[in-house]
Structures are given as structure tokens and as C-alpha cells.
């Protein structure tokens, strides 16, 4: 059986999408609480994290900590 590269699949599915389309995907996933789409959201977060500088990571971490501390 061929190995499935989920990261590549998710990124390829979103490639060529407009900012509005990607935002719509994110919002729809959140609104509909689609468990099947959660790995894709995690992959998007992973890619954003890897491409972020320390200030951006700090800002994300502040938001995460603020959210889970409530």
C-alpha cells in the first residue's frame, strides 16, 4: 500500500486558493466542528509555526496561553 503524505495532500488541496477561500475553509471547519478536517487545520498551524519568527511565535503562544488559561 502506498504511503499517504497527509501534509502534502492538505497543502496541495489548498494551493491556488484565494485568501478568502482559505479563510472560508478555516471558518467552515470551526463552525461545523468537522473532526475530519482537524488534521488539515493542524497541518496549517504547523506550516505557519515553521515559517514564523520568534515575535510571531510569541504572539501565537500568548494567544494560546490566554485561551487555555480561561
C-alpha positions in Angstrom: 0.0 0.0 0.0 1.4 3.4 -0.9 2.1 5.8 1.9 -0.2 8.8 2.1 1.5 12.1 2.8 -1.3 14.0 4.5 0.7 17.2 4.8 1.3 17.3 1.0 -2.3 16.4 0.3 -3.7 19.2 2.5 -1.3 21.8 1.1 -2.0 20.7 -2.5 -5.7 20.9 -1.9 -5.4 24.5 -0.7 -2.8 25.5 -3.3 -4.1 28.1 -5.7 -6.9 29.1 -3.3 -7.6 32.7 -2.6 -7.2 34.2 0.9 -11.0 34.3 1.1 -11.3 30.6 0.2 -8.7 29.6 2.7 -10.4 31.7 5.4 -13.7 30.2 4.4 -12.2 26.7 4.8 -11.0 27.6 8.2 -14.2 29.2 9.4 -16.4 26.4 8.0 -14.2 23.8 9.7 -14.6 25.7 13.0 -18.4 26.4 12.6 -19.2 22.8 11.6 -16.8 21.3 14.1 -15.7 18.9 11.3 -13.4 16.3 13.1 -12.2 15.1 9.7 -10.8 18.5 8.9 -8.9 18.9 12.1 -5.7 17.3 10.8 -5.7 19.8 8.0 -6.0 22.6 10.5 -3.1 21.2 12.4 -1.0 21.0 9.3 -1.8 24.6 8.5 -0.8 25.6 12.0 2.4 23.5 11.7 3.4 25.3 8.5 2.6 28.7 9.9 4.6 28.0 13.0 7.6 26.8 11.0 7.5 30.0 8.9 7.1 32.4 11.8 9.8 34.4 13.5 10.2 34.4 17.3 8.0 37.5 17.7 5.2 35.9 15.7 5.6 32.6 17.7 5.5 34.6 20.9 2.3 36.3 19.9 0.7 32.9 19.0 1.8 31.4 22.3 0.4 34.4 24.2 -3.0 33.8 22.4 -2.8 30.0 23.1 -1.9 30.5 26.8 -4.6 33.2 27.2 -7.2 30.8 25.7 -6.3 27.7 27.7 -6.0 29.7 31.0 -9.6 30.7 31.0 
